[in-house]
Each structure stands twice: as structure tokens, then as C-alpha cells.
Amino acid sequence: MGKRSKKTDEVDSKPAKRKSRKGRAKADDDGLLVGLDIGGTKLYAVVADSSGAVRGSARKKTRPQLGFEGVMGRALEVVAEACEDAKVPLEALRGVGVGAPSPMLPDGTAVNAPNLGWRNAPVGALLEGQLSRPVITANDCDAGTFGELVYGAGAGADTLVGLFMGTGLGGGIVIDGKPVCGENNMAAEIGHMVVVADGRRCGCGHRGCLEAYASKTGMGSYLRCQVACEGRETVLTELCDGDFGSLRSGALAKAYAEQDELAVEALHESARFLGIGVANLVTLLGPSVVVLGGGVMEALGKQLLPHVERAARASAFPPGTLKKTKICLAALGDDSVALGAVAWARQRLL
Ligand SMILES: [Zn+2]
């Protein structure tokens, strides 16, 4: 398919506009796809047409404790409910796109999803067997990044990088309209680029990864150290019941709004490191757009964006190169992975 021209001609750039068209009769019903977002806390499905207009949606809690088959049973229910909401039978769909929090093999196997406790889980095969529709799977951050390029903040761009800052730091790369998955299908693990030699220990076992600084986990490390070793105080201690490993974005936003000194420091440190990550990516890839999303940026994007930009500008090479790169906040919010999975499946199926 002629990827670039089709994508840019057909998409809407504003999610609000997309939703307002929900339910309206369309001439392109043969292009309907389901996008399924399998997250650690929620399962979310949308039925969308090829322009990214959402016709119907449904969500459920994931309940990872039910195990792979239990969660996938709920995922099938969510897909059925989204079809019901869109008033289209499953048979009318051209296929299903799936975003899952794991590196994904081309056959739809989720290699390792720590949030779900899955290893080598046959996500694609199970869905295809149960739904009798073609299923295309992707890593959730890769899907989210691609969704921003096709339907969101990066609409119209050819080369785009997405960074999603939440509990961890996920990322995705699209070059010349094509997602970069690498020879091993596990490329674009931006959060695990080492930015500090012998730095903080990361959840992956290495030291000094970007994620160990630019994430809620990184902020937790900083806060824990400042409170325990330096005897400093922060409202976040109470807001997270003393467990800095379980910081919520809402609590960070509250502490930031109160200008809690330590919370502001932790957030600005994460934003600075995120900017260093952006600088490295811009230096390496020269994207036209860098999209910043994830829970922390959804809650505090406006406040943190100038700090990210400043750090990025200070380190990108050649100096001034960022004038050609737009750094912006993600536009698709909650829909990003599901709509990205639709775009991903559309590129491969239609
Ligand atoms: Zn790491």
C-alpha cells in the first residue's frame, strides 16, 4: 500500500474530531479494524475505520492474576463488546491489531511481559483461533508511536520518535513511515539506553539506563535517597504511603501544584534526563517530530515540556538542530495504543 500518501491524506489530527464522528454511516465499512490494547491494568478495544474514526469501544480491568488464558478470555469479551458498541458484526472486520507490553515476535508471541507475568505467550495465535480474523501484534509503545504518526500529534511526519514516561520509559521509532523493530523485533527499547556509566541500577539488571532516571521508578529512587539519606521531607511520603516505588502520576501532579520542593526537583530531574534521551535520538535519527506521552506527561506535560526541551537543546548535535524537530505532547491519550494497533494492522492488512 502507498503508505505515506494514504496516511497523511486520510487522517484527522485531533482526537476530539475523530470521536465526534462515532456512529456516523460510512462508505468505507470494508476497512473496519479492531485495535486491542492489552495493558497491565486495563484491556481496551476500539473499532475504527481506516481514517481512525472510532465507531465503538469497550474496556475491562485486566486482572493479570487470572493468568494468560483468563486475561485473553476477558480480551475476547472486550473485542465483542466493542463490536456491539459499534453495531458491527465481528465478521465485518478486516482484522485485529493488538498492542501488548512485551517484545513481540512476528508470529504474535509475547516474549516477556513482566506486568502480566507472561513469557512466550501465544497472543496472536489464540486471538486468531478464537476470532477467525487476521491478527497483527505489536509492542505497545511501538504501536502507540505509530498511532501518533498516523492519527495523532505526528500526523504528516515521516520520521518520528515516541517516548512514553510512566512507571518505566517506553519508546518507539518510525523512519520513513515504517516502524523500526530491528532484526530481533525488540529494537527501540529507548528506556534501556545507558546514559550514565555505572549509574543507578535499572529494573532490567543493568546500570545507568535512561529509565532509571526518566520515569516514576527513577523519581522514586531519587526521593527515597533524599528522604532516607538526607532527612528531607515531601508531601509525596504521605501521598504514596511511604512507598516511593508506587508513585502515581496524580500524586506527582498534586505535589507539583503545591510546589513541594523535593517533588519539583524529582520531576525536573526526570524531565532533564528525558531531554538528554531526546537529544541522543535527535542526534542519531534526525526525526521531524518527537512525541512525549505516558502517564507522567499526560498529568504534567505542559509543566515539564520546557524542561525537556531545554535539556534536549543543550545536548543535541549539531547545535541548533532541534529547530527542525518538533517536540510535542502525545495527542491520542488513552486511545494511543489501541489506535496505533489499528494503524499497524491497517498497514499490513489493507
Ligand atoms: Zn535498563
Residues whose N, C-alpha, C, O or C-beta is under 5 A from the ligand:
A	BS01	ZN	G191 H192 C202 G203 C204 H206 C209
